[in-house]
């Protein structure tokens, strides 16, 4: 499979508008928003333990086009509501998704495929409304973020929905609040105990910069600017899909919580307000030697503690333009994710090994929750095409699978788009 560049936001906007008009010809959309996916350069499985992460927003994004309003709850029982005019209606261009309809005037519950993520975010925003008011809206969405690839397609959708709802309610929220609400939606409705990283970078991404984020304070510690055009990020999709809500992800969260409980028991409750974030490798070794954690939890905790160190060192290396040092840290991160955290898989290991052997590559690692998804590689810009061709041909030969690659620079966080006027509307 050749290099697949994500569709530009303008193309997604056109697709979403066309779907909206086909599905709801009686309505006129007046809101258009987008929210990007993300790739995490380093700092994996550290966000839900209050650690450090260093993601960048991608140019791949979810675009929503629609219309909405705040209405009296009493109107939901009217004749207009009976005809569907006061319900929430959503449709997507994604294959396998169905048009979904739900009533914000009634308690929202999980379920319903992709609409679960939408309903989860809506539930977070209903509390902003005055008494006896509710939401009605209709939207169409289009996305270039690959589903189940570890590039945060769910966070991209959630943050796009949140941005849309803030336009409908005319109550813009601080970006951190927006991200936290979307994280809560994923916890409660999608049953995925994720950290804040995905929603944070989708809401707050900066064009041309990755962000070193402190997940304990929910603050940006450092904007990591690419000081040279000599290096580029290449993302490679293994085409191995996963569902974090039904995978080993929740088990890793529990294992980290077990290590944090052991730390507090051993060294004092008040010494670890941020859990593993406050621990050192020697403390983790002490817990293991004392028999307070088993071999598995030891490996999990050791990864998290050392990954926090790697993440901060990576940001410092990138800031001074030391791409060789940054790449070595990426390689070390993958080895730890593979051996200590055990969230890699055969296909990801093949892609990383291939990339690390390729000309011009400073470093490569799996990215995202794991168990499939994508790798991220730091490579000399002049060697991008060679890397992509090498990965595609060798992955096919070794893994008997196709992969998809694309190069990316850091893109902007969520925002509004200008609706395009079609020729028949002029």
KOLRO-43728 format. One record per residue (C-alpha): residue in one letter; x, y, z. Coordinates in nm, 3 decimals, padded with zeros to 5 digits, always signed. Layout:
+----+---------+---------+---------+
: aa :    east :   north :      up :
+----+---------+---------+---------+
:  a :       X :       Y :       Z :
...
+----+---------+---------+---------+
***
This chain:
+----+---------+---------+---------+
: aa :    east :   north :      up :
+----+---------+---------+---------+
:  x : +00.000 : +00.000 : +00.000 :
:  x : +00.139 : +00.339 : -00.096 :
:  x : +00.185 : +00.636 : +00.133 :
:  x : -00.159 : +00.761 : +00.235 :
:  x : -00.173 : +01.130 : +00.319 :
:  x : -00.468 : +01.223 : +00.544 :
:  x : -00.744 : +01.417 : +00.375 :
:  x : -00.712 : +01.791 : +00.432 :
:  x : -00.968 : +01.959 : +00.656 :
:  x : -01.110 : +02.139 : +00.353 :
:  x : -01.181 : +01.804 : +00.185 :
:  x : -01.339 : +01.667 : +00.502 :
:  x : -01.551 : +01.981 : +00.528 :
:  x : -01.680 : +01.930 : +00.175 :
:  x : -01.763 : +01.565 : +00.246 :
:  x : -01.939 : +01.647 : +00.574 :
:  x : -02.142 : +01.926 : +00.411 :
:  x : -02.247 : +01.697 : +00.126 :
:  x : -02.357 : +01.426 : +00.370 :
:  x : -02.549 : +01.680 : +00.578 :
:  x : -02.738 : +01.807 : +00.272 :
:  x : -02.820 : +01.458 : +00.149 :
:  x : -02.938 : +01.338 : +00.488 :
:  x : -03.113 : +01.653 : +00.611 :
:  x : -03.218 : +01.848 : +00.300 :
:  x : -03.470 : +02.049 : +00.502 :
:  x : -03.197 : +02.200 : +00.725 :
:  x : -02.919 : +02.454 : +00.678 :
:  x : -02.596 : +02.398 : +00.870 :
:  x : -02.444 : +02.703 : +01.035 :
:  x : -02.161 : +02.550 : +01.242 :
:  x : -01.842 : +02.379 : +01.122 :
:  x : -01.567 : +02.265 : +01.358 :
:  x : -01.272 : +02.027 : +01.359 :
:  x : -01.056 : +01.842 : +01.612 :
:  x : -00.733 : +01.660 : +01.526 :
:  x : -00.607 : +01.314 : +01.601 :
:  x : -00.269 : +01.283 : +01.763 :
:  x : +00.050 : +01.084 : +01.765 :
:  x : +00.243 : +01.050 : +02.087 :
:  x : +00.615 : +01.087 : +02.028 :
:  x : +00.710 : +00.945 : +02.369 :
:  x : +00.561 : +00.902 : +02.716 :
:  x : +00.338 : +00.598 : +02.672 :
:  x : +00.101 : +00.465 : +02.939 :
:  x : +00.212 : +00.744 : +03.171 :
:  x : -00.083 : +00.982 : +03.141 :
:  x : -00.317 : +00.785 : +03.369 :
:  x : -00.042 : +00.770 : +03.632 :
:  x : +00.001 : +01.151 : +03.641 :
:  x : +00.322 : +01.136 : +03.440 :
:  x : +00.466 : +01.315 : +03.139 :
:  x : +00.369 : +01.276 : +02.774 :
:  x : +00.491 : +01.440 : +02.454 :
:  x : +00.226 : +01.420 : +02.181 :
:  x : +00.165 : +01.632 : +01.876 :
:  x : -00.163 : +01.703 : +01.701 :
:  x : -00.189 : +01.556 : +01.352 :
:  x : -00.327 : +01.719 : +01.042 :
:  x : -00.566 : +01.421 : +01.027 :
:  x : -00.888 : +01.535 : +01.193 :
:  x : -01.261 : +01.494 : +01.248 :
:  x : -01.485 : +01.763 : +01.097 :
:  x : -01.843 : +01.824 : +01.211 :
:  x : -02.099 : +02.029 : +01.018 :
:  x : -02.436 : +02.096 : +01.174 :
:  x : -02.696 : +02.309 : +01.342 :
:  x : -02.837 : +02.312 : +01.695 :
:  x : -03.019 : +02.506 : +01.962 :
:  x : -03.108 : +02.520 : +02.331 :
:  x : -03.483 : +02.459 : +02.381 :
:  x : -03.738 : +02.422 : +02.660 :
:  x : -03.767 : +02.069 : +02.795 :
:  x : -04.144 : +02.102 : +02.761 :
:  x : -04.105 : +02.132 : +02.385 :
:  x : -03.963 : +01.780 : +02.369 :
:  x : -04.314 : +01.645 : +02.424 :
:  x : -04.466 : +01.859 : +02.150 :
:  x : -04.586 : +01.760 : +01.805 :
:  x : -04.259 : +01.883 : +01.656 :
:  x : -04.069 : +01.646 : +01.883 :
:  x : -04.293 : +01.359 : +01.783 :
:  x : -04.191 : +01.420 : +01.422 :
:  x : -03.823 : +01.414 : +01.517 :
:  x : -03.759 : +01.787 : +01.493 :
:  x : -03.650 : +01.815 : +01.857 :
:  x : -03.422 : +01.514 : +01.873 :
:  x : -03.046 : +01.487 : +01.831 :
:  x : -02.955 : +01.333 : +01.497 :
:  x : -02.603 : +01.243 : +01.389 :
:  x : -02.456 : +01.077 : +01.083 :
:  x : -02.100 : +00.995 : +00.974 :
:  x : -01.920 : +00.921 : +00.650 :
:  x : -01.727 : +00.639 : +00.823 :
:  x : -01.802 : +00.292 : +00.681 :
:  x : -02.018 : +00.076 : +00.905 :
:  x : -02.169 : +00.364 : +01.101 :
:  x : -02.541 : +00.425 : +01.107 :
:  x : -02.749 : +00.737 : +01.148 :
:  x : -02.820 : +00.772 : +01.520 :
:  x : -03.104 : +00.952 : +01.695 :
:  x : -03.141 : +01.023 : +02.066 :
:  x : -03.329 : +01.252 : +02.301 :
:  x : -03.126 : +01.485 : +02.525 :
:  x : -03.438 : +01.549 : +02.731 :
:  x : -03.408 : +01.199 : +02.875 :
:  x : -03.119 : +01.044 : +03.070 :
:  x : -02.844 : +00.945 : +02.827 :
:  x : -02.697 : +00.596 : +02.856 :
:  x : -02.402 : +00.421 : +02.689 :
:  x : -02.459 : +00.204 : +02.386 :
:  x : -02.527 : +00.249 : +02.019 :
:  x : -02.184 : +00.213 : +01.858 :
:  x : -02.013 : +00.537 : +01.763 :
:  x : -02.296 : +00.744 : +01.909 :
:  x : -02.179 : +00.635 : +02.256 :
:  x : -01.889 : +00.881 : +02.232 :
:  x : -02.121 : +01.159 : +02.120 :
:  x : -02.376 : +01.095 : +02.395 :
:  x : -02.098 : +01.084 : +02.654 :
:  x : -01.981 : +01.433 : +02.560 :
:  x : -02.337 : +01.566 : +02.541 :
:  x : -02.400 : +01.439 : +02.895 :
:  x : -02.103 : +01.645 : +03.015 :
:  x : -02.246 : +01.965 : +02.862 :
:  x : -02.610 : +01.937 : +02.968 :
:  x : -02.516 : +02.072 : +03.310 :
:  x : -02.426 : +02.407 : +03.153 :
:  x : -02.786 : +02.471 : +03.053 :
:  x : -03.036 : +02.676 : +03.254 :
:  x : -03.308 : +02.485 : +03.442 :
:  x : -03.562 : +02.307 : +03.222 :
:  x : -03.357 : +02.359 : +02.909 :
:  x : -03.215 : +02.089 : +02.684 :
:  x : -03.026 : +02.048 : +02.357 :
:  x : -03.139 : +01.963 : +02.008 :
:  x : -02.894 : +01.935 : +01.723 :
:  x : -02.826 : +01.770 : +01.390 :
:  x : -02.480 : +01.711 : +01.249 :
:  x : -02.277 : +01.517 : +00.995 :
:  x : -01.913 : +01.429 : +01.047 :
:  x : -01.621 : +01.314 : +00.835 :
:  x : -01.283 : +01.202 : +00.965 :
:  x : -00.939 : +01.121 : +00.829 :
:  x : -00.817 : +00.971 : +01.160 :
:  x : -00.791 : +00.592 : +01.109 :
:  x : -01.018 : +00.398 : +01.344 :
:  x : -00.853 : +00.172 : +01.602 :
:  x : -00.503 : +00.272 : +01.494 :
:  x : -00.379 : +00.434 : +01.815 :
:  x : -00.408 : +00.787 : +01.672 :
:  x : -00.699 : +00.887 : +01.895 :
:  x : -00.994 : +00.870 : +01.661 :
:  x : -01.225 : +00.863 : +01.963 :
:  x : -01.069 : +01.171 : +02.126 :
:  x : -01.082 : +01.352 : +01.792 :
:  x : -01.456 : +01.282 : +01.769 :
:  x : -01.516 : +01.373 : +02.134 :
:  x : -01.331 : +01.705 : +02.115 :
:  x : -01.501 : +01.791 : +01.785 :
:  x : -01.840 : +01.725 : +01.947 :
:  x : -01.744 : +01.937 : +02.249 :
:  x : -01.632 : +02.223 : +02.024 :
:  x : -01.961 : +02.196 : +01.832 :
:  x : -02.169 : +02.197 : +02.152 :
:  x : -01.991 : +02.505 : +02.283 :
:  x : -02.101 : +02.684 : +01.968 :
:  x : -02.459 : +02.557 : +02.007 :
:  x : -02.483 : +02.658 : +02.374 :
:  x : -02.281 : +02.979 : +02.322 :
:  x : -02.087 : +02.886 : +02.635 :
:  x : -01.719 : +02.839 : +02.542 :
:  x : -01.516 : +02.653 : +02.803 :
:  x : -01.147 : +02.675 : +02.894 :
:  x : -00.959 : +02.426 : +02.677 :
:  x : -00.852 : +02.219 : +02.977 :
:  x : -01.216 : +02.194 : +03.087 :
:  x : -01.312 : +02.082 : +02.737 :
:  x : -01.044 : +01.812 : +02.745 :
:  x : -01.142 : +01.692 : +03.093 :
:  x : -01.507 : +01.665 : +02.994 :
:  x : -01.418 : +01.455 : +02.693 :
:  x : -01.197 : +01.233 : +02.908 :
:  x : -01.485 : +01.186 : +03.151 :
:  x : -01.712 : +01.093 : +02.860 :
:  x : -01.470 : +00.821 : +02.752 :
:  x : -01.443 : +00.688 : +03.108 :
:  x : -01.817 : +00.674 : +03.172 :
:  x : -01.970 : +00.599 : +02.833 :
:  x : -01.693 : +00.409 : +02.649 :
:  x : -01.565 : +00.237 : +02.965 :
:  x : -01.204 : +00.318 : +02.876 :
:  x : -00.997 : +00.440 : +03.176 :
:  x : -00.775 : +00.662 : +02.961 :
:  x : -00.554 : +00.944 : +03.080 :
:  x : -00.591 : +01.305 : +02.971 :
:  x : -00.334 : +01.310 : +02.690 :
:  x : -00.551 : +01.234 : +02.387 :
:  x : -00.823 : +01.485 : +02.462 :
:  x : -00.572 : +01.745 : +02.584 :
:  x : -00.361 : +01.751 : +02.268 :
:  x : -00.670 : +01.742 : +02.043 :
:  x : -00.807 : +02.048 : +02.221 :
:  x : -00.481 : +02.235 : +02.276 :
:  x : -00.242 : +02.132 : +01.998 :
:  x : -00.005 : +02.391 : +01.852 :
:  x : +00.092 : +02.401 : +01.488 :
:  x : +00.462 : +02.325 : +01.441 :
:  x : +00.508 : +02.204 : +01.799 :
:  x : +00.472 : +01.893 : +02.009 :
:  x : +00.371 : +01.955 : +02.371 :
:  x : +00.540 : +01.820 : +02.683 :
:  x : +00.238 : +01.780 : +02.910 :
:  x : +00.238 : +01.729 : +03.286 :
:  x : -00.063 : +01.505 : +03.344 :
:  x : -00.061 : +01.575 : +03.718 :
:  x : -00.121 : +01.949 : +03.678 :
:  x : -00.281 : +01.929 : +03.330 :
:  x : -00.040 : +02.195 : +03.212 :
:  x : +00.195 : +02.232 : +02.919 :
:  x : +00.548 : +02.224 : +03.057 :
:  x : +00.723 : +02.288 : +02.729 :
:  x : +00.635 : +02.354 : +02.368 :
:  x : +00.869 : +02.125 : +02.176 :
:  x : +00.947 : +02.301 : +01.852 :
:  x : +01.113 : +02.115 : +01.567 :
:  x : +01.421 : +02.336 : +01.541 :
:  x : +01.513 : +02.199 : +01.201 :
:  x : +01.330 : +02.088 : +00.888 :
:  x : +01.594 : +01.817 : +00.854 :
:  x : +01.379 : +01.566 : +01.046 :
:  x : +01.019 : +01.455 : +00.998 :
:  x : +00.775 : +01.230 : +01.183 :
:  x : +00.647 : +00.928 : +00.989 :
:  x : +00.345 : +00.735 : +01.117 :
:  x : +00.295 : +00.376 : +01.006 :
:  x : -00.038 : +00.199 : +01.056 :
:  x : +00.012 : -00.175 : +01.109 :
:  x : -00.352 : -00.237 : +01.011 :
:  x : -00.388 : -00.448 : +01.325 :
:  x : -00.700 : -00.313 : +01.494 :
:  x : -00.786 : -00.304 : +01.862 :
:  x : -01.063 : -00.192 : +02.095 :
:  x : -00.917 : -00.045 : +02.413 :
:  x : -01.241 : -00.089 : +02.604 :
:  x : -01.222 : -00.466 : +02.557 :
:  x : -00.844 : -00.513 : +02.561 :
:  x : -00.564 : -00.538 : +02.812 :
:  x : -00.564 : -00.161 : +02.863 :
:  x : -00.785 : -00.172 : +03.176 :
:  x : -00.563 : -00.447 : +03.318 :
:  x : -00.255 : -00.224 : +03.283 :
:  x : -00.434 : +00.053 : +03.468 :
:  x : -00.514 : -00.184 : +03.755 :
:  x : -00.153 : -00.307 : +03.767 :
:  x : -00.026 : +00.050 : +03.793 :
:  x : -00.276 : +00.125 : +04.070 :
:  x : -00.149 : -00.182 : +04.255 :
:  x : +00.207 : -00.050 : +04.236 :
:  x : +00.093 : +00.289 : +04.364 :
:  x : -00.082 : +00.129 : +04.660 :
:  x : +00.236 : -00.062 : +04.744 :
:  x : +00.442 : +00.257 : +04.725 :
:  x : +00.217 : +00.435 : +04.973 :
:  x : +00.215 : +00.135 : +05.204 :
:  x : +00.594 : +00.108 : +05.199 :
:  x : +00.703 : +00.472 : +05.201 :
:  x : +00.409 : +00.661 : +05.351 :
:  x : +00.069 : +00.767 : +05.227 :
:  x : +00.157 : +01.135 : +05.196 :
:  x : +00.475 : +01.087 : +04.995 :
:  x : +00.309 : +00.995 : +04.667 :
:  x : +00.030 : +01.240 : +04.587 :
:  x : +00.086 : +01.168 : +04.218 :
:  x : +00.145 : +00.795 : +04.250 :
:  x : +00.411 : +00.647 : +04.021 :
:  x : +00.497 : +00.995 : +03.899 :
:  x : +00.666 : +01.055 : +04.236 :
:  x : +00.856 : +00.725 : +04.245 :
:  x : +01.214 : +00.644 : +04.143 :
:  x : +01.349 : +00.324 : +03.985 :
:  x : +01.520 : +00.235 : +04.313 :
:  x : +01.189 : +00.258 : +04.499 :
:  x : +01.029 : +00.020 : +04.250 :
:  x : +01.319 : -00.221 : +04.295 :
:  x : +01.277 : -00.198 : +04.673 :
:  x : +00.909 : -00.289 : +04.648 :
:  x : +00.994 : -00.593 : +04.439 :
:  x : +01.277 : -00.704 : +04.668 :
:  x : +01.046 : -00.674 : +04.969 :
:  x : +00.784 : -00.892 : +04.800 :
:  x : +00.524 : -00.613 : +04.797 :
:  x : +00.474 : -00.639 : +04.422 :
:  x : +00.504 : -00.941 : +04.195 :
:  x : +00.717 : -00.970 : +03.883 :
:  x : +00.442 : -00.844 : +03.653 :
:  x : +00.358 : -00.532 : +03.855 :
:  x : +00.732 : -00.470 : +03.898 :
:  x : +00.780 : -00.457 : +03.522 :
:  x : +00.477 : -00.232 : +03.475 :
:  x : +00.592 : +00.015 : +03.739 :
:  x : +00.951 : +00.014 : +03.616 :
:  x : +00.833 : +00.107 : +03.268 :
:  x : +00.623 : +00.398 : +03.392 :
:  x : +00.894 : +00.544 : +03.614 :
:  x : +01.168 : +00.520 : +03.351 :
:  x : +00.934 : +00.637 : +03.073 :
:  x : +00.872 : +00.962 : +03.261 :
:  x : +01.248 : +01.021 : +03.266 :
:  x : +01.276 : +00.937 : +02.896 :
:  x : +00.992 : +01.172 : +02.808 :
:  x : +01.152 : +01.473 : +02.976 :
:  x : +01.493 : +01.388 : +02.829 :
:  x : +01.337 : +01.358 : +02.483 :
:  x : +01.182 : +01.705 : +02.504 :
:  x : +01.516 : +01.849 : +02.613 :
:  x : +01.698 : +01.673 : +02.328 :
:  x : +01.449 : +01.798 : +02.069 :
:  x : +01.475 : +02.151 : +02.209 :
:  x : +01.849 : +02.156 : +02.151 :
:  x : +01.820 : +01.988 : +01.811 :
:  x : +01.986 : +01.664 : +01.920 :
:  x : +01.780 : +01.429 : +01.706 :
:  x : +02.018 : +01.138 : +01.756 :
:  x : +01.966 : +01.146 : +02.133 :
:  x : +01.591 : +01.189 : +02.090 :
:  x : +01.580 : +00.888 : +01.859 :
:  x : +01.770 : +00.666 : +02.102 :
:  x : +01.516 : +00.751 : +02.371 :
:  x : +01.235 : +00.648 : +02.135 :
:  x : +01.410 : +00.315 : +02.078 :
:  x : +01.445 : +00.261 : +02.454 :
:  x : +01.079 : +00.347 : +02.501 :
:  x : +00.970 : +00.078 : +02.255 :
:  x : +01.190 : -00.185 : +02.419 :
:  x : +01.032 : -00.107 : +02.755 :
:  x : +00.678 : -00.111 : +02.615 :
:  x : +00.753 : -00.446 : +02.454 :
:  x : +00.934 : -00.615 : +02.743 :
:  x : +00.814 : -00.444 : +03.061 :
:  x : +00.467 : -00.315 : +02.982 :
:  x : +00.392 : -00.587 : +02.728 :
:  x : +00.160 : -00.385 : +02.507 :
:  x : +00.335 : -00.435 : +02.176 :
:  x : +00.262 : -00.715 : +01.930 :
:  x : +00.444 : -00.902 : +01.655 :
:  x : +00.340 : -00.661 : +01.381 :
:  x : +00.446 : -00.351 : +01.573 :
:  x : +00.779 : -00.509 : +01.663 :
:  x : +00.841 : -00.594 : +01.297 :
:  x : +00.769 : -00.237 : +01.188 :
:  x : +00.990 : -00.088 : +01.459 :
:  x : +01.278 : -00.327 : +01.385 :
:  x : +01.251 : -00.248 : +01.014 :
:  x : +01.245 : +00.128 : +01.074 :
:  x : +01.538 : +00.119 : +01.315 :
:  x : +01.746 : -00.056 : +01.047 :
:  x : +01.661 : +00.197 : +00.778 :
:  x : +01.884 : +00.477 : +00.650 :
:  x : +01.824 : +00.816 : +00.809 :
:  x : +01.616 : +00.691 : +01.102 :
:  x : +01.703 : +00.838 : +01.441 :
:  x : +01.448 : +00.631 : +01.634 :
:  x : +01.121 : +00.442 : +01.615 :
:  x : +00.863 : +00.308 : +01.858 :
:  x : +00.505 : +00.191 : +01.890 :
:  x : +00.262 : +00.467 : +01.979 :
:  x : -00.079 : +00.466 : +02.142 :
:  x : -00.233 : +00.210 : +02.373 :
:  x : -00.074 : -00.081 : +02.191 :
:  x : -00.196 : -00.427 : +02.092 :
:  x : -00.187 : -00.306 : +01.733 :
:  x : -00.217 : +00.037 : +01.584 :
:  x : +00.074 : +00.252 : +01.474 :
:  x : +00.443 : +00.316 : +01.503 :
:  x : +00.606 : +00.659 : +01.502 :
:  x : +00.949 : +00.720 : +01.351 :
:  x : +01.184 : +01.018 : +01.360 :
:  x : +01.365 : +01.025 : +01.025 :
:  x : +01.572 : +01.259 : +00.813 :
:  x : +01.338 : +01.446 : +00.582 :
:  x : +01.538 : +01.343 : +00.277 :
:  x : +01.494 : +00.976 : +00.367 :
:  x : +01.116 : +00.980 : +00.425 :
:  x : +01.022 : +00.832 : +00.087 :
:  x : +01.284 : +00.561 : +00.118 :
:  x : +01.161 : +00.468 : +00.466 :
:  x : +00.799 : +00.451 : +00.355 :
:  x : +00.881 : +00.230 : +00.056 :
:  x : +01.103 : +00.004 : +00.269 :
:  x : +00.840 : -00.041 : +00.540 :
:  x : +00.566 : -00.118 : +00.291 :
:  x : +00.765 : -00.376 : +00.094 :
:  x : +00.936 : -00.549 : +00.386 :
:  x : +00.626 : -00.557 : +00.608 :
:  x : +00.439 : -00.728 : +00.327 :
:  x : +00.718 : -00.982 : +00.292 :
:  x : +00.774 : -01.050 : +00.664 :
:  x : +00.427 : -01.008 : +00.816 :
:  x : +00.217 : -01.093 : +00.509 :
:  x : +00.018 : -00.774 : +00.572 :
:  x : -00.018 : -00.430 : +00.421 :
:  x : +00.069 : -00.115 : +00.613 :
:  x : -00.007 : +00.250 : +00.545 :
:  x : +00.237 : +00.533 : +00.607 :
:  x : +00.223 : +00.910 : +00.613 :
:  x : +00.456 : +01.190 : +00.711 :
:  x : +00.334 : +01.467 : +00.938 :
:  x : +00.436 : +01.787 : +01.102 :
:  x : +00.256 : +01.903 : +01.419 :
:  x : -00.087 : +02.050 : +01.342 :
:  x : -00.321 : +02.286 : +01.532 :
:  x : -00.571 : +02.196 : +01.802 :
:  x : -00.949 : +02.204 : +01.765 :
:  x : -01.118 : +02.506 : +01.615 :
:  x : -01.385 : +02.642 : +01.384 :
:  x : -01.401 : +02.622 : +01.007 :
:  x : -01.572 : +02.849 : +00.757 :
:  x : -01.866 : +02.682 : +00.588 :
:  x : -01.842 : +02.664 : +00.212 :
:  x : -02.125 : +02.805 : +00.006 :
:  x : -02.231 : +02.577 : -00.278 :
:  x : -02.310 : +02.714 : -00.623 :
:  x : -02.684 : +02.644 : -00.585 :
:  x : -02.694 : +02.854 : -00.266 :
:  x : -02.550 : +03.166 : -00.425 :
+----+---------+---------+---------+
***
